[in-house]
């Protein structure tokens, strides 16, 4: 990272003296070369071995934490400098811009226009903003709860299934695993984003929102305005628009969109599964744009914000259409996540085939047991519910239903933290939630996006 920072700051200072394509090309090539070496060397060697029937040993290079994020962030900074959008910044300010730890290892990918004015203003304000600190702490606790209490619990069931694919998985377990991973990734990534925003607020820095209830989206274009918002903005500004955007006809527009999603897939991981995941989203995105261009789709705003209808019948029609659109988008995202999670294409196909080619049956008690956390199981025992034959499945059902209710209807954690009153009751509740999270921490639990 130190080499990357020094290299990019040197390119930045060079561009301030001599703005041109040469420093831009060297800067982008250097960043991509670093990312290629650490992240994709083994993938390229493995692909070459498979294609050319060679036996080149893999390097097993350790991946620096957060390299995809701080590399793209610095490419964006260099590109903005080339466009004349940056000012003159000192080396220490630049280091903090890249290394600000709440968003360093899993995003968001922040721009200089969002961070540098705040960084350069450090020290100019007297005292600490108490309300901002407290609301940041609330947001951090909510994000931690999402990760520790919800995402990690779903993750246990997901890992069990993917670890047992060789033994065969029935349809019910395969379907539930797909859904559980969708929920795990949601609470894991949104939890990290909430923690990053919360820590930033506690330190007096406003980090841009990177996650906005994406499963409420009515189509895939809306999904990508809500999921990993800063990555979408980066790729739009630095890939889609330079390729021509939508200025050179429909065919070129669709090719540019596919290129963006292909890059997004490759950025997320070194493997064919990530490429397939990116292209699946790209294809559906292009189809959606094609339908819209032919006037078959009319945007009605954000979820729950439809135009006022003239009668109840029209209202029902709009609501049904929205519900169906959300359901279709959610199902597609679920299927695409299979390739995102699977180690190999074969594993992904095995999971998908199990959904339709194996019989439905009640999931095993071991599978459901991943949700029977000690604190909840004691409650079931006190209520004498544990004696019933369906007892092992109660917590799995509660987690699933509650998770779906949250992703489709609940307010964002940021909104909840902003609206929370400073009362003794709320202070006790947040304190209990924090204590519960700390007590529940066991073993090593990493965020999924740390892998990227």
Sine and cosine of phi, psi and omega as CSV:
sin_phi,cos_phi,sin_psi,cos_psi,sin_omega,cos_omega
0.00,0.00,-0.66,0.75,0.02,-1.00
-0.87,0.50,-0.66,0.75,0.05,-1.00
-0.89,0.45,-0.68,0.73,-0.01,-1.00
-0.88,0.48,-0.69,0.72,0.00,-1.00
-0.90,0.44,-0.73,0.68,-0.01,-1.00
-0.88,0.47,-0.67,0.74,-0.01,-1.00
-0.89,0.46,-0.75,0.66,-0.08,-1.00
-0.94,0.34,-0.59,0.81,0.05,-1.00
-0.92,0.39,-0.59,0.80,0.08,-1.00
-0.89,0.46,-0.68,0.73,0.06,-1.00
-0.88,0.47,-0.66,0.75,0.01,-1.00
-0.87,0.49,-0.73,0.69,0.00,-1.00
-0.92,0.39,-0.57,0.82,0.06,-1.00
-0.89,0.46,-0.68,0.73,-0.03,-1.00
-0.93,0.36,-0.49,0.87,0.06,-1.00
-0.91,0.41,-0.56,0.83,0.01,-1.00
-0.99,0.12,-0.63,0.78,-0.07,-1.00
-0.64,-0.77,1.00,0.01,-0.03,-1.00
-0.98,0.22,0.84,-0.54,-0.01,-1.00
-0.15,-0.99,-0.02,-1.00,-0.07,-1.00
-0.96,0.27,-0.51,0.86,-0.09,-1.00
-0.86,0.50,-0.80,0.60,0.03,-1.00
-0.89,0.45,-0.55,0.84,0.05,-1.00
-0.90,0.44,-0.73,0.68,-0.01,-1.00
-0.89,0.46,-0.70,0.71,0.00,-1.00
-0.91,0.42,-0.66,0.75,0.00,-1.00
-0.90,0.44,-0.75,0.66,0.00,-1.00
-0.91,0.41,-0.68,0.73,0.01,-1.00
-0.89,0.46,-0.65,0.76,0.02,-1.00
-0.90,0.44,-0.68,0.73,0.03,-1.00
-0.91,0.42,-0.72,0.69,0.00,-1.00
-0.92,0.40,-0.57,0.82,0.04,-1.00
-0.90,0.44,-0.66,0.75,0.04,-1.00
-0.89,0.45,-0.71,0.71,0.01,-1.00
-0.91,0.42,-0.66,0.75,0.00,-1.00
-0.88,0.47,-0.69,0.72,-0.04,-1.00
-0.90,0.44,-0.79,0.62,-0.11,-0.99
-0.96,0.26,-0.58,0.82,-0.17,-0.99
-0.98,-0.18,-0.49,0.87,-0.19,-0.98
-0.86,-0.51,0.03,1.00,-0.02,-1.00
-0.86,0.52,-0.78,0.62,-0.02,-1.00
-0.90,0.44,-0.59,0.81,0.02,-1.00
-0.90,0.44,-0.68,0.74,0.01,-1.00
-0.93,0.38,-0.66,0.75,0.03,-1.00
-0.90,0.43,-0.70,0.72,0.00,-1.00
-0.89,0.46,-0.65,0.76,0.03,-1.00
-0.91,0.41,-0.66,0.75,0.03,-1.00
-0.90,0.43,-0.65,0.76,0.04,-1.00
-0.88,0.48,-0.63,0.78,-0.04,-1.00
-0.95,0.30,-0.64,0.77,-0.06,-1.00
-0.97,0.23,-0.71,0.70,-0.11,-0.99
-0.98,-0.18,0.11,0.99,0.04,-1.00
0.84,0.54,0.61,0.79,0.05,-1.00
-0.99,-0.11,0.04,-1.00,-0.03,-1.00
-0.69,-0.72,0.78,0.63,0.02,-1.00
-0.96,0.26,0.80,-0.60,-0.02,-1.00
-0.93,0.38,0.59,-0.81,0.04,-1.00
-0.96,0.29,0.48,-0.88,-0.07,-1.00
-1.00,0.07,-0.46,0.89,-0.03,-1.00
0.80,0.60,0.80,0.60,-0.01,-1.00
-0.97,0.24,0.75,-0.66,0.03,-1.00
-0.93,0.36,0.73,-0.68,-0.04,-1.00
-1.00,0.05,0.88,-0.47,0.05,-1.00
-0.86,0.51,0.69,-0.72,-0.06,-1.00
-0.89,0.46,0.80,-0.60,0.08,-1.00
0.97,0.23,0.25,0.97,-0.11,-0.99
-0.88,0.47,-0.59,0.81,0.00,-1.00
-0.90,0.43,-0.59,0.81,-0.06,-1.00
-0.97,0.25,-0.78,0.63,-0.06,-1.00
-0.96,0.30,-0.37,0.93,0.08,-1.00
-0.94,0.33,-0.75,0.66,0.03,-1.00
-0.90,0.44,-0.61,0.79,0.00,-1.00
-0.88,0.48,-0.65,0.76,-0.02,-1.00
-0.97,0.23,-0.53,0.85,0.12,-0.99
-0.88,0.47,-0.69,0.73,0.04,-1.00
-0.87,0.49,-0.64,0.77,0.01,-1.00
-0.91,0.42,-0.69,0.72,0.03,-1.00
-0.90,0.44,-0.67,0.74,0.01,-1.00
-0.90,0.44,-0.64,0.77,0.05,-1.00
-0.91,0.41,-0.59,0.80,0.05,-1.00
-0.90,0.43,-0.65,0.76,0.04,-1.00
-0.88,0.48,-0.58,0.82,0.01,-1.00
-0.99,0.12,0.01,1.00,0.04,-1.00
0.97,0.24,0.44,0.90,-0.09,-1.00
-0.99,-0.15,-0.13,0.99,-0.04,-1.00
-0.97,-0.23,0.32,-0.95,0.08,-1.00
-0.97,-0.26,-0.10,-1.00,0.04,-1.00
-1.00,0.05,0.86,-0.51,-0.02,-1.00
-0.85,-0.52,0.54,-0.84,0.05,-1.00
-0.97,0.25,0.28,-0.96,-0.06,-1.00
-0.90,0.43,-0.64,0.77,-0.01,-1.00
-0.90,0.43,-0.69,0.72,0.04,-1.00
-0.88,0.47,-0.65,0.76,0.01,-1.00
-0.91,0.41,-0.66,0.75,0.03,-1.00
-0.86,0.51,-0.69,0.73,0.01,-1.00
-0.92,0.39,-0.60,0.80,0.05,-1.00
-0.85,0.53,-0.66,0.75,-0.02,-1.00
-0.99,0.13,-0.62,0.78,-0.19,-0.98
-0.99,-0.15,0.09,1.00,-0.02,-1.00
-0.83,0.55,0.95,-0.31,-0.32,-0.95
-0.91,0.42,-0.50,0.87,-0.01,-1.00
-0.86,0.51,-0.52,0.85,-0.03,-1.00
-0.91,-0.42,0.17,0.98,-0.12,-0.99
-0.94,0.35,-0.72,0.70,-0.24,-0.97
-1.00,-0.06,-0.29,0.96,0.02,-1.00
-0.54,-0.84,0.47,0.88,0.09,-1.00
1.00,0.08,-0.04,-1.00,0.06,1.00
-0.94,0.34,0.28,-0.96,0.06,-1.00
-0.99,0.10,0.99,-0.15,-0.14,-0.99
-1.00,0.03,0.47,-0.88,0.05,-1.00
-0.99,-0.16,0.36,-0.93,-0.03,-1.00
-0.89,0.46,-0.55,0.84,-0.04,-1.00
-0.93,0.38,-0.37,0.93,0.01,-1.00
-1.00,0.01,-0.53,0.85,-0.15,-0.99
-0.96,-0.28,-0.67,0.75,-0.13,-0.99
-0.86,0.51,-0.67,0.74,0.05,-1.00
-0.86,0.51,-0.57,0.82,0.02,-1.00
-0.96,0.28,-0.63,0.78,-0.02,-1.00
-0.92,0.39,-0.70,0.71,-0.02,-1.00
-0.93,0.36,-0.35,0.94,-0.01,-1.00
-1.00,0.05,-0.07,1.00,0.00,-1.00
-0.87,0.50,0.77,-0.64,0.00,-1.00
0.99,-0.13,-0.25,0.97,-0.02,-1.00
-1.00,0.10,-0.35,0.94,0.01,-1.00
-0.99,-0.11,0.64,-0.77,0.01,-1.00
-1.00,-0.09,0.75,-0.66,0.06,-1.00
0.99,0.16,0.11,-0.99,-0.02,-1.00
-0.96,-0.30,0.60,-0.80,0.06,-1.00
-0.99,0.17,0.98,-0.18,-0.08,-1.00
-0.88,0.47,-0.68,0.73,-0.02,-1.00
-0.91,0.41,-0.67,0.74,0.01,-1.00
-0.89,0.46,-0.65,0.76,0.02,-1.00
-0.89,0.45,-0.71,0.70,-0.03,-1.00
-0.91,0.41,-0.67,0.74,0.02,-1.00
-0.93,0.36,-0.53,0.85,0.11,-0.99
-0.90,0.44,-0.65,0.76,0.04,-1.00
-0.90,0.44,-0.66,0.75,0.05,-1.00
-0.87,0.50,-0.71,0.70,-0.02,-1.00
-0.90,0.43,-0.64,0.77,0.04,-1.00
-0.88,0.47,-0.70,0.72,-0.01,-1.00
-0.90,0.43,-0.67,0.74,0.03,-1.00
-0.89,0.46,-0.67,0.75,0.04,-1.00
-0.91,0.42,-0.66,0.75,0.03,-1.00
-0.88,0.47,-0.64,0.76,0.02,-1.00
-0.90,0.43,-0.65,0.76,0.05,-1.00
-0.84,0.54,-0.69,0.72,-0.05,-1.00
-0.95,0.31,-0.82,0.57,-0.17,-0.99
-0.97,0.25,-0.70,0.71,-0.13,-0.99
-1.00,0.04,-0.43,0.90,-0.10,-1.00
-0.91,-0.41,-0.87,0.50,-0.09,-1.00
-0.86,0.50,-0.72,0.69,-0.04,-1.00
-0.90,0.43,-0.52,0.86,0.02,-1.00
-0.94,0.35,-0.73,0.69,0.09,-1.00
-0.87,0.49,-0.59,0.81,-0.04,-1.00
-0.89,0.46,-0.55,0.84,0.03,-1.00
-0.87,0.49,-0.70,0.72,0.00,-1.00
-0.93,0.38,-0.65,0.76,0.01,-1.00
-0.89,0.46,-0.73,0.68,-0.01,-1.00
-0.89,0.46,-0.59,0.81,0.02,-1.00
-0.88,0.48,-0.70,0.71,-0.03,-1.00
-0.92,0.39,-0.75,0.67,-0.04,-1.00
-0.93,0.37,-0.38,0.92,0.06,-1.00
-0.99,0.14,-0.18,0.98,-0.06,-1.00
-0.87,-0.50,0.35,0.94,-0.04,-1.00
-0.89,0.45,-0.51,0.86,0.00,-1.00
-0.92,0.39,-0.39,0.92,0.00,-1.00
-1.00,-0.01,-0.09,1.00,-0.01,-1.00
1.00,-0.04,0.66,-0.75,0.00,-1.00
-0.76,-0.65,0.72,-0.69,0.00,-1.00
-0.99,0.16,0.14,-0.99,-0.13,-0.99
-0.88,0.47,-0.69,0.72,-0.06,-1.00
-0.89,0.45,-0.69,0.72,0.00,-1.00
-0.93,0.36,-0.61,0.79,0.02,-1.00
-0.90,0.43,-0.71,0.70,0.00,-1.00
-0.90,0.44,-0.71,0.71,0.01,-1.00
-0.90,0.44,-0.61,0.80,0.00,-1.00
-0.90,0.43,-0.66,0.75,0.05,-1.00
-0.87,0.49,-0.72,0.69,0.02,-1.00
-0.91,0.42,-0.68,0.74,-0.04,-1.00
-0.90,0.43,-0.60,0.80,0.03,-1.00
-0.93,0.36,-0.60,0.80,0.06,-1.00
-0.86,0.51,-0.68,0.73,0.02,-1.00
-0.96,0.29,-0.63,0.78,0.04,-1.00
-0.86,0.52,-0.75,0.66,-0.03,-1.00
-0.90,0.43,-0.61,0.79,0.02,-1.00
-0.87,0.49,-0.81,0.59,-0.07,-1.00
-0.95,0.30,-0.48,0.88,0.03,-1.00
-0.94,0.35,-0.78,0.62,-0.06,-1.00
-0.95,0.31,-0.69,0.72,0.02,-1.00
-0.92,0.40,-0.57,0.82,0.05,-1.00
-0.88,0.47,-0.70,0.71,0.04,-1.00
-0.89,0.46,-0.70,0.71,-0.01,-1.00
-0.86,0.50,-0.67,0.75,0.03,-1.00
-0.90,0.43,-0.66,0.75,0.02,-1.00
-0.91,0.42,-0.64,0.77,0.01,-1.00
-0.90,0.43,-0.73,0.68,0.02,-1.00
-0.89,0.46,-0.65,0.76,-0.01,-1.00
-0.91,0.42,-0.72,0.69,0.04,-1.00
-0.89,0.46,-0.65,0.76,0.04,-1.00
-0.86,0.51,-0.70,0.71,0.02,-1.00
-0.89,0.45,-0.66,0.75,0.00,-1.00
-0.88,0.47,-0.49,0.87,0.02,-1.00
-1.00,-0.08,0.08,1.00,0.05,-1.00
1.00,0.09,0.24,0.97,-0.02,-1.00
-0.89,-0.45,0.77,-0.64,0.05,-1.00
-1.00,-0.02,0.91,-0.41,0.04,-1.00
-1.00,-0.06,0.65,-0.76,-0.03,-1.00
-0.90,0.43,0.53,-0.85,0.03,-1.00
-0.91,0.41,0.69,-0.72,-0.05,-1.00
-0.86,-0.52,-0.02,1.00,-0.15,-0.99
-0.46,-0.89,0.83,-0.55,-0.11,-0.99
-0.64,-0.77,0.95,0.30,0.07,-1.00
0.71,0.70,0.87,0.50,-0.12,-0.99
-0.91,0.42,-0.44,0.90,-0.04,-1.00
-0.97,0.23,-0.05,1.00,0.14,-0.99
-1.00,0.07,0.00,1.00,-0.09,-1.00
-0.93,0.36,0.58,-0.81,0.00,-1.00
-1.00,-0.05,-0.24,0.97,0.12,-0.99
-0.41,-0.91,0.09,-1.00,-0.14,-0.99
-0.95,0.31,-0.43,0.90,0.05,-1.00
-0.92,0.38,-0.63,0.78,0.06,-1.00
-0.94,0.35,-0.59,0.81,0.03,-1.00
-0.83,0.56,-0.70,0.72,-0.06,-1.00
-0.98,0.17,-0.05,1.00,0.19,-0.98
-1.00,-0.01,-0.15,0.99,-0.06,-1.00
-0.90,-0.44,-0.45,0.89,-0.04,-1.00
-0.98,-0.19,0.78,-0.63,0.02,-1.00
0.72,0.70,0.86,0.50,-0.14,-0.99
-0.85,0.52,-0.66,0.75,-0.07,-1.00
-0.95,0.32,-0.53,0.85,0.08,-1.00
-0.92,0.40,-0.68,0.74,0.03,-1.00
-0.87,0.50,-0.68,0.73,0.01,-1.00
-0.92,0.40,-0.65,0.76,0.01,-1.00
-0.88,0.47,-0.74,0.67,-0.03,-1.00
-0.92,0.39,-0.57,0.83,0.05,-1.00
-0.91,0.42,-0.71,0.70,-0.08,-1.00
-0.96,0.27,-0.60,0.80,-0.16,-0.99
-0.95,-0.32,-0.12,0.99,0.04,-1.00
-0.81,-0.59,-0.85,0.53,-0.10,-0.99
-0.88,0.47,-0.77,0.63,-0.03,-1.00
-0.92,0.39,-0.72,0.70,0.05,-1.00
-0.87,0.49,-0.49,0.87,0.05,-1.00
-0.96,0.27,-0.17,0.99,0.00,-1.00
0.84,-0.54,-0.23,0.97,0.03,-1.00
0.83,0.56,-0.77,-0.64,0.03,-1.00
-0.94,-0.33,0.39,0.92,-0.09,-1.00
-1.00,0.01,-0.11,0.99,-0.11,-0.99
-0.84,-0.55,0.58,0.82,0.06,-1.00
1.00,-0.09,0.27,-0.96,-0.09,-1.00
-0.90,0.43,-0.71,0.70,-0.06,-1.00
-0.87,0.50,-0.73,0.68,0.01,-1.00
-0.90,0.45,-0.61,0.79,0.04,-1.00
-0.87,0.49,-0.71,0.70,-0.03,-1.00
-0.92,0.38,-0.61,0.79,0.06,-1.00
-0.90,0.43,-0.67,0.74,0.02,-1.00
-0.89,0.45,-0.65,0.76,0.03,-1.00
-0.90,0.44,-0.69,0.72,0.04,-1.00
-0.88,0.47,-0.62,0.78,0.03,-1.00
-0.89,0.45,-0.65,0.76,0.01,-1.00
-0.88,0.47,-0.70,0.71,-0.03,-1.00
-0.96,0.29,-0.50,0.86,0.10,-1.00
-0.90,0.43,-0.70,0.71,0.04,-1.00
-0.90,0.44,-0.64,0.77,0.04,-1.00
-0.87,0.49,-0.69,0.73,0.02,-1.00
-0.89,0.45,-0.72,0.69,0.00,-1.00
-0.90,0.43,-0.63,0.78,0.01,-1.00
-0.88,0.47,-0.62,0.79,-0.05,-1.00
-0.93,0.36,-0.52,0.86,-0.01,-1.00
-0.13,-0.99,0.41,-0.91,0.00,-1.00
-1.00,-0.03,1.00,0.00,0.00,-1.00
-0.01,-1.00,0.41,-0.91,0.00,-1.00
-0.89,0.45,-0.54,0.84,-0.03,-1.00
-0.87,0.48,-0.62,0.78,0.01,-1.00
-0.95,0.31,-0.57,0.82,0.06,-1.00
-0.90,0.44,-0.69,0.72,0.03,-1.00
-0.89,0.46,-0.69,0.72,0.01,-1.00
-0.85,0.52,-0.72,0.69,0.00,-1.00
-0.89,0.45,-0.68,0.74,-0.01,-1.00
-0.93,0.36,-0.58,0.81,0.06,-1.00
-0.86,0.51,-0.73,0.68,0.04,-1.00
-0.90,0.43,-0.64,0.77,0.00,-1.00
-0.89,0.46,-0.68,0.73,-0.02,-1.00
-0.90,0.44,-0.73,0.68,0.01,-1.00
-0.91,0.41,-0.59,0.81,0.04,-1.00
-0.88,0.47,-0.71,0.70,0.01,-1.00
-0.90,0.44,-0.69,0.72,0.03,-1.00
-0.87,0.50,-0.67,0.74,0.03,-1.00
-0.88,0.48,-0.69,0.73,0.03,-1.00
-0.90,0.44,-0.62,0.79,0.02,-1.00
-0.90,0.43,-0.67,0.74,0.03,-1.00
-0.89,0.45,-0.69,0.73,0.01,-1.00
-0.90,0.44,-0.63,0.77,-0.03,-1.00
-0.91,0.41,-0.38,0.93,0.04,-1.00
-1.00,-0.08,0.18,0.98,0.12,-0.99
0.97,0.23,0.28,0.96,-0.02,-1.00
-1.00,0.05,-0.12,0.99,-0.03,-1.00
-0.74,-0.68,0.75,-0.66,0.06,-1.00
-0.88,-0.48,0.81,-0.58,-0.04,-1.00
-0.96,0.29,0.73,-0.68,0.00,-1.00
-0.92,-0.39,0.36,0.93,0.05,-1.00
1.00,0.01,-0.32,-0.95,0.00,-1.00
-0.96,0.29,0.28,-0.96,0.00,-1.00
-0.85,0.53,0.76,-0.65,0.01,-1.00
0.99,0.13,0.01,1.00,0.00,-1.00
-0.87,-0.50,0.94,0.34,0.01,-1.00
-1.00,-0.06,0.35,-0.94,0.04,-1.00
-0.93,0.37,0.46,-0.89,-0.08,-1.00
-0.95,0.31,0.88,-0.48,-0.04,-1.00
-0.99,0.16,0.28,-0.96,-0.04,-1.00
-1.00,0.06,-0.32,0.95,0.01,-1.00
-0.48,-0.88,0.23,-0.97,-0.07,-1.00
-0.91,0.42,-0.57,0.82,-0.02,-1.00
-0.88,0.47,-0.67,0.74,0.01,-1.00
-0.92,0.40,-0.61,0.79,0.04,-1.00
-0.87,0.49,-0.71,0.71,0.00,-1.00
-0.88,0.47,-0.65,0.76,0.00,-1.00
-0.89,0.47,-0.68,0.73,0.01,-1.00
-0.90,0.43,-0.68,0.74,-0.02,-1.00
-0.90,0.43,-0.67,0.74,0.02,-1.00
-0.90,0.44,-0.68,0.73,0.02,-1.00
-0.88,0.47,-0.66,0.75,0.03,-1.00
-0.90,0.44,-0.70,0.71,-0.02,-1.00
-0.88,0.47,-0.69,0.72,0.01,-1.00
-0.91,0.42,-0.64,0.77,0.01,-1.00
-0.91,0.42,-0.69,0.73,0.03,-1.00
-0.89,0.45,-0.67,0.74,-0.01,-1.00
-0.90,0.44,-0.71,0.71,0.01,-1.00
-0.88,0.47,-0.71,0.71,0.00,-1.00
-0.89,0.46,-0.67,0.74,-0.01,-1.00
-0.90,0.44,-0.67,0.74,0.01,-1.00
-0.90,0.44,-0.70,0.72,0.03,-1.00
-0.88,0.48,-0.71,0.70,-0.01,-1.00
-0.87,0.49,-0.64,0.77,0.06,-1.00
-0.84,0.54,-0.75,0.66,-0.04,-1.00
-0.90,0.43,-0.68,0.73,-0.02,-1.00
-0.91,0.42,-0.57,0.82,0.01,-1.00
-0.89,0.46,-0.38,0.93,0.02,-1.00
-0.86,0.51,-0.70,0.72,0.02,-1.00
-0.94,0.34,-0.51,0.86,0.03,-1.00
-0.92,0.39,-0.59,0.81,-0.07,-1.00
-1.00,0.01,-0.59,0.81,-0.11,-0.99
-0.91,0.42,0.57,-0.82,0.04,-1.00
-0.95,0.32,-0.57,0.82,-0.03,-1.00
-0.69,-0.72,0.28,-0.96,0.07,-1.00
-0.89,0.46,-0.59,0.80,0.02,-1.00
-0.87,0.49,-0.68,0.73,0.03,-1.00
-0.89,0.45,-0.67,0.74,0.00,-1.00
-0.89,0.46,-0.70,0.72,0.01,-1.00
-0.91,0.42,-0.61,0.79,0.03,-1.00
-0.87,0.49,-0.70,0.72,0.01,-1.00
-0.90,0.44,-0.72,0.69,-0.03,-1.00
-0.92,0.40,-0.64,0.76,0.03,-1.00
-0.91,0.42,-0.58,0.81,0.00,-1.00
-0.89,0.45,-0.45,0.89,-0.01,-1.00
-0.93,0.38,-0.47,0.88,-0.12,-0.99
-0.86,-0.51,-0.26,0.97,-0.11,-0.99
-0.90,-0.43,0.12,0.99,0.09,-1.00
-0.82,-0.57,0.42,-0.91,-0.07,-1.00
-0.95,0.32,0.49,-0.87,0.11,-0.99
-0.98,0.22,0.66,-0.75,0.05,-1.00
-0.44,-0.90,0.20,-0.98,0.03,-1.00
-0.93,0.36,0.77,-0.63,0.01,-1.00
-0.84,0.55,0.46,-0.89,-0.03,-1.00
-0.91,0.40,0.41,-0.91,0.03,-1.00
-0.91,0.42,-0.54,0.84,0.04,-1.00
-0.89,0.45,-0.64,0.77,0.02,-1.00
-0.91,0.42,-0.74,0.67,0.01,-1.00
-0.92,0.38,-0.46,0.89,-0.03,-1.00
-0.90,0.44,-0.28,0.96,0.05,-1.00
-0.89,0.45,-0.35,0.94,-0.03,-1.00
-0.99,-0.12,-0.14,0.99,-0.05,-1.00
-1.00,0.07,0.95,0.31,0.05,-1.00
-0.90,0.43,0.51,-0.86,-0.10,-1.00
-0.82,0.58,-0.70,0.72,-0.06,-1.00
-0.89,0.45,-0.56,0.83,0.03,-1.00
-0.98,0.19,-0.60,0.80,-0.03,-1.00
-0.92,0.40,-0.56,0.83,0.07,-1.00
-0.89,0.45,-0.63,0.78,0.04,-1.00
-0.89,0.46,-0.69,0.72,0.03,-1.00
-0.88,0.47,-0.59,0.81,0.02,-1.00
-0.93,0.36,-0.67,0.74,0.02,-1.00
-0.87,0.49,-0.60,0.80,0.01,-1.00
-0.99,0.11,-0.03,1.00,0.01,-1.00
0.88,0.47,0.50,0.87,0.02,-1.00
-1.00,0.02,-0.34,0.94,-0.08,-1.00
-0.90,0.43,-0.27,0.96,-0.03,-1.00
-0.98,0.21,-0.31,0.95,-0.03,-1.00
-0.97,0.25,0.48,-0.88,-0.08,-1.00
-0.91,0.42,-0.47,0.88,-0.03,-1.00
-1.00,-0.01,0.03,1.00,-0.08,-1.00
-0.82,0.57,-0.68,0.74,-0.02,-1.00
-0.88,0.47,-0.29,0.96,-0.08,-1.00
-0.99,-0.17,-0.09,1.00,-0.09,-1.00
-0.89,0.46,-0.76,0.65,-0.06,-1.00
-0.93,0.37,-0.55,0.83,0.07,-1.00
-0.89,0.46,-0.67,0.74,0.02,-1.00
-0.92,0.40,-0.67,0.74,-0.01,-1.00
-0.90,0.43,-0.72,0.70,0.02,-1.00
-0.86,0.51,-0.70,0.71,-0.05,-1.00
-0.91,0.42,-0.76,0.65,-0.02,-1.00
-0.90,0.43,-0.71,0.70,0.00,-1.00
-0.89,0.45,-0.65,0.76,0.02,-1.00
-0.88,0.47,-0.69,0.73,0.01,-1.00
-0.92,0.40,-0.62,0.78,0.04,-1.00
-0.89,0.46,-0.67,0.74,-0.01,-1.00
-0.90,0.44,-0.75,0.66,-0.10,-0.99
-0.94,0.35,-0.43,0.90,-0.05,-1.00
-0.99,-0.16,-0.36,0.93,-0.12,-0.99
-0.77,-0.63,-0.39,0.92,-0.16,-0.99
-0.97,0.24,0.40,-0.92,0.12,-0.99
-0.95,0.32,0.41,-0.91,0.11,-0.99
-0.89,0.45,0.48,-0.88,0.02,-1.00
-0.87,0.50,-0.58,0.82,0.02,-1.00
-0.87,0.49,-0.68,0.74,0.02,-1.00
-0.91,0.41,-0.66,0.75,0.02,-1.00
-0.88,0.48,-0.72,0.69,0.00,-1.00
-0.90,0.43,-0.64,0.77,-0.01,-1.00
-0.92,0.39,-0.49,0.87,-0.05,-1.00
-1.00,-0.07,-0.15,0.99,-0.03,-1.00
-0.93,0.37,0.77,-0.64,0.02,-1.00
-0.98,0.17,0.49,-0.87,0.03,-1.00
-1.00,0.09,0.99,0.16,0.00,-1.00
-0.87,-0.50,0.31,-0.95,0.03,-1.00
-0.88,0.47,-0.64,0.76,-0.02,-1.00
-0.88,0.48,-0.74,0.68,0.02,-1.00
-0.90,0.44,-0.62,0.79,0.04,-1.00
-0.88,0.48,-0.67,0.74,0.03,-1.00
-0.91,0.41,-0.69,0.73,-0.02,-1.00
-0.89,0.46,-0.72,0.69,0.02,-1.00
-0.91,0.40,-0.58,0.82,0.05,-1.00
-0.91,0.42,-0.68,0.74,0.04,-1.00
-0.90,0.44,-0.67,0.74,0.00,-1.00
-0.88,0.47,-0.68,0.74,0.03,-1.00
-0.90,0.44,-0.70,0.72,0.01,-1.00
-0.88,0.47,-0.66,0.75,0.02,-1.00
-0.88,0.48,-0.69,0.73,0.01,-1.00
-0.89,0.46,-0.70,0.71,-0.03,-1.00
-0.90,0.44,-0.68,0.73,0.01,-1.00
-0.91,0.41,-0.53,0.85,-0.05,-1.00
-0.98,0.17,-0.23,0.97,0.03,-1.00
-0.92,0.40,0.86,-0.50,0.02,-1.00
-0.56,-0.83,0.71,-0.70,-0.01,-1.00
0.94,0.35,-0.28,-0.96,-0.01,-1.00
-0.99,-0.16,0.86,-0.51,-0.02,-1.00
-0.80,-0.60,0.97,-0.26,-0.04,-1.00
-0.98,-0.18,0.43,-0.90,0.09,-1.00
-0.96,0.28,0.62,-0.78,-0.05,-1.00
-0.86,0.51,-0.61,0.79,-0.04,-1.00
-0.97,0.25,-0.10,1.00,0.12,-0.99
-0.91,0.42,-0.42,0.91,-0.03,-1.00
-0.94,0.35,-0.25,0.97,-0.13,-0.99
-0.97,-0.25,0.00,0.00,0.00,0.00
